[in-house]
Amino acid sequence: MARGAIDRRYNGRYRARYEGPDGRWHAKTFVRKADAQRWLADQLSRINHGMWIDPAAGLVTFSDQAERWLAGKTRINDKTREGYRSLLRSRILPTFGPVRLAAIDRSMVGSWVQAMTREGLSSSRIRQAHQCLSAILEQAVDDGLLGRNPAKRTELPRASQPEHRFLTAEQVARLAEAMPTRQHATMVYVLAYGGLRWGEMAALRRGRVDVLRRRLQVAESLAEISGRLVFGPTKTHQTRTVHLPPFVANMLGRHLEDVDDDRDALVFTAPQGGPLRYVNTRRRVWNPARARAGDDLADVTPHDLRHTCASLMRAAGADVKAIQQQLGHRDATVTLNTYTHLFEGDLAAVMERLDDPSAGKTRPKRVQNASNPVVPLPADRPKTQ
């Protein structure tokens, strides 16, 4: 058992002290004896339950802990790392950077969240910032610098569900026709019927296109980070096979006639060669084309074509597993959560089929048990006279 004691000092204050697991005595003075007793009891309880934290550990500043946390994230790609740095730089460090870990409490975290809400920051951005803060503080707990994570159970704004934009096949064709070149028109069809993310499309190489089998191998992604173009793994760090309709595969085959024969050559490139840059392509090609395509497409984005792929596949009868594999979601739950309304009609259709007497020969006609007589089912009850 841990040892502790309380004594009264010459100035009338009460000193509480205890022997820590480190073999040293730790002390703190109080004006009231009751406060000293309460503090000492808490410290001894922490020691006995293996939850004691060296008081000196809490002197580490949050910014120092954040740097150590980020340096230890060795399995994230450059884009994700830059995203964390952006959150720290813009949202977290201005409030918590110079603060000692031991001084961060739940009320401070709650006030920070409320301030971002009043500022009008989106609920998703607030949740991202809080998740990053909580992960850093949780690492401090694991490192023995904090006894608990003060960011846990913080009240956050309700997560808003984004409204996805889905184009019809006719709208896709109209957008493609408005593009200035065959390459850009082909790009629209590959995004809309292949479901690729922009970075996956920009990183697609000739050797990963099989026109005869009408499929693509998606193995890497291109991201622009602080002005630098970086090739890396896909969002899920997995390679997948994407299938294309025959007319899109044929269109892609004609486009490949203008592409270098090298297997590592990029399928889609900038006008002067080299990889496509998202911002430049949006400004110089995409935005003018969608304006020409019609008012109903004036605000469509490249990512909307990924959602369109899910919608077109569902309309063609694809199940959730097929859509998941095509889009490269980590599991089918992500697909269902993202495109719930695409599957809302299934249950009603199932109930309609179950109500059809010809749907199965095993439909029960009567119900009987030991205590009740035979009772006609609703469908078998005689008509009233």
N, C-alpha and C positions, 0 to 999 in steps of 0.2 A: 504493500500500500504506500501511496505517496505521502510524504511528510510535509506539514505546514504549521505556521504559527502566526499569532497576531500579538503585537505589543504596542504600548502607547509611548510615543516619542516625547522628548522634552518640550516640544512646541504644542503639545496637546493633540497632535494628529495621530492616526492609527496606521501602523505599518503592517501589511499582510505580506508574508513571504512563504515560499515553498521550494522544495528541492525538485528540479526538473529532471526529465529523463536524460539530459545531457550531463548530469552530475553537478550542475551549478545551482546556486540559490538565486531565485528571482523575486523581486520585491516591488511593491507599489503602495503609496501612502494615500489615505483618505481622511476626510474631515469627520465622517461619521463611522462608528464602529460597525453598524449594520451593513454599510456599503463594503467595508473591508471583508466582513464575513461572507457576504454574497459573492464577491470577486474570488476569494480564496476557495470557496466551495466549488465554484465553476471551474477554476483551474485544476483542482484536484480531481474533479469528475472527468475532465478531459484527459488527464493523465491516465486514470484508471480504465478509461474506455479506448485508449490508444488514439485519441483525437487531439492531443496537445500539439500546439504550434509554437515554435521558438518566437518570442516577441520581436526579436531582431529581424526575422524573416519578412515581416510585414512592412519593413522599411524600404523594400524594393519598389521602385516606381512602376506604374502601369506600362509606360513606354518601353522600359527595359524588358519587362516580361513579354510585351507584344513582339519585340524584335526576336527574342529567343523562341517564342512560339512559331513565328513565321519562318525562321531559319530551320526549325525542325520539321516543317511540312515538305518532305522530300518526294512525296508521291503525287503532287499536284503539277499541272502544266503551267506554262508561263502566263497564259491568259487568266487562269484562276488566281495565280499569285498576284498579278497586277490588279485584279478585282479586289482582293483583300487589302492591298496597299491603298487603293482608292478609298475604300470604306474607312480605313484607319486615318488616312490623311484628311478626309473631308468631314467625317462624322464622329469618330471615336476619340482620337488623340486630342482635339481641341478641348474636350471636356475632361477626359481621364488621364491624358498623357503624363503630366507632372505629379499626379496624385499617388500617394503611397497605397499599396495594395490593401493594407490593413484599414485604411480610411474609407474605402469604397463600401457602401452599404446599400441595402435594398431601396431605401428612400432616394438615394442619389441616382441609382439606375432608373427608378420610376420617374423622377423629375426630368431626366434626360430624354426618356421616351415621350413624355408629355410635351416637352419643348419641340421635338421634331414633328409631333402631330399638329401642334399649333402653327408650325411653320408651313404646313401643307404638304409635307413629304408623303409620298405614296406609302400605303401600308406594306407593300412588298419590300420597298427600300428600307423602311424602319425595321422590318423583321430580319432582313439581311444584316443590317448593322448590329442588331441585338444578338443574332446568332454568332457573329464574329466576336463580339464582346464576351459573350458567355463562354465560348470555346477557349478564349485566352484565360479567363478567370478559372475555368475548370482545370486547365493545365497547371495553374498556380496551386490549386488544391492538390493535384497529383504530385506536384513538386514539393509539397510540404510547406508552402508559403502562406496558405490560407486554410482555415478550418472548414469553410464551406463556400459555396459559390453564391455571391449576393445577387447574381443576375437570374437565378432560377426563379420560376413562378412569377415573373414580372408580367403585369397585365399589358398585353399588346393590342394594337388596333386589329379589328377583325380582318382576316385575309380576304381580299376581293378576288372574285373569279373573273379573269379577263374574258372579254367577248371575242371569240375567234371569228375571223373573216373567212368565208368559204366562197370560192368562185365556181360558177358553172363551167361546163366544158366549152360552151359558146364564149364565155367571157375570157377563158384562157386563150382560145384561138384568136380573139380580138386583140388581146394584149400582145400576143406573139406577132401578129401582123403589123402592129404599130412599132415594133422594134426596128432599128435602122439597118441591121445586118442579119444574115442567116445564122451567124454564130449566136447572136443575142436571142433570136427567135427560138433556136434549138435549146438555149439555156432555159428559157421560160418553160418549155415542155418537159425538160428533164426535172426541173424543180417541182412542177405541178403534178407530174405522173410518177416521178421517182421518189418524191418526198425527202430529198436531200436538204440538209441545212446549207446555208450559203457557204460557209467555210469548207464543207465537204465537197460541194460542187466546184469551188475555186481550186481545190487541191486534187481534183480527179485527174488521173494520168492515163495516157493512151493504153498502156499495158493492162489496165484494170477494166477495160471495156471489152465485152464480148458481144459484138453485134449479132452474130448468128444465133446465139442462145438468148439474146435479148436481156442481158443482165450486166450489172456493174458491181465491182467490188469496192466498197467504201472502207478505206483503211486509214485515212489521215484527214486532217483538217487544217485550214489556213486561217490564221488570226492576225490581226494588225494590233500590235501592242506598242504604245508610245511611238507611233510612226514606223515601227519595224514590222516586217512581214515574217511570221514565224510558222513553220510547218510543224505539226505535232499530231498526237493521237486524236481520235474522235472524242466527242463529249463523254461517252461511256467507256472509253479506252478499249473498245471492241471493234473487230472487223465484221462487217455484215455484207450480205449479198442482196442487191436491190434488183427487182425485175421491172421490165418496161413493156408497155403495150407494143405490138408490132410496128405501128405507124411512128411511134417515137423512136424506136430502135432504128428504123430505116432512115429517119431524119438525122439521127446521130451518126449513122454510117456515112451519109453524104457529107456531113460536116467534117468527119475525120479525113476525108479526101484532101482537105486543106491543112491538115495538121501534120507536123513532123512525124516521120516513121519511128523515131526513137520511142521505146516503150515508156521511158520516163518523161516524155514530153507532156506538158499540161494540155488538157482537152480544150479548156477555155482560157483565153489570155487577153491581156490589155491590148489596145490598138497598136501600140509600138512594141508589143511583145512583153514577156514577163507575166507574173501573176496578176490576177484581177484584184484591185483594191475596192473594198465595199463602198467607201465614201465617194470615191471618184466615179464609180459606176452608177451609183444612185443619182449623183448630181448631173452627170453628162449623158447618161443613156436612159436609165430607168424612169426618172421623173418626167422628162419630156415625152417618153413613149406612153406612159399611162395617161398623160394629159391628152394626147392624141386619140387614145383608145375610147374615150367617152367619160361622161360625168360619173357614171357608176363605178369607174375604176380609178377615179382621181386620187384616192388615198390608199390604194393597195400597196403592200410592201412585199419584198421577196419572201419573207417568212410566212406571209399569208398563203403562198403557194404550197408550203409544206402542210398547212392545215387543209388546203384544198385537196391534196393527195388523199388524206384520210377520208374526206367526204366523198370523193369520187370512188374510192375503193369500196366504201361502205354501201354506196348506191348500187355498185356492181355485185353486191352480195358477200363481200369479204367479212370474215369474223374478226374478233378483237385480236386474236393471235397473229393473223396474217398482217393486220395493220401494224401491230407492235414490231414484227420482224422487219417490215418494209421501212418504217420510220426509225428503227434503231433505239426504241425505248428500252430502258433497263429491264422492265418486266411489264406484264399485261396490266397491272394495277395502274401504272402511270398512264397507259393508253386510255383506260376506262375513266380515270379521273379527269383527263384532259378533254376527252370527247364523249362525255356522258350522254349528251342529248342525241348523239348519232345512234345510240343503242336503245333509246327510250321506247321505241315502238315494238321491241321484241316481246315484252311481256304481254302486251295486249294481243299480239298475233298468236302467241302461245295459248292464251286463254280461249281465243276464238276457235283454235284447232281442237282444244280439249272439249269444247262444247258440241263439236260435230259428232253425231252418233256413229258415223261411219269411220271415225278416226281410229277406233280400236275395237276388237271383239271382246275384250275383257271388261268392258264397262259394267259395273255392278248394277243389278236390277232391283235387288231387295236387300234390306238390312235386317238381321235377326241375331238375337243373343239369348242367353238362358233366361233372362228376366223379362224380356219384352217380346210381344208377338211380332209377326212379320209386318213391317211397315212399308208401304209403297214409297219409292223415291218420288220426288216432285214430277219427274217426267212420266211416271207410270200411274199417277193418281187418276182415278176415273173422273171424267168430266162431270160437273154438277149439272143437274137437270134444270 
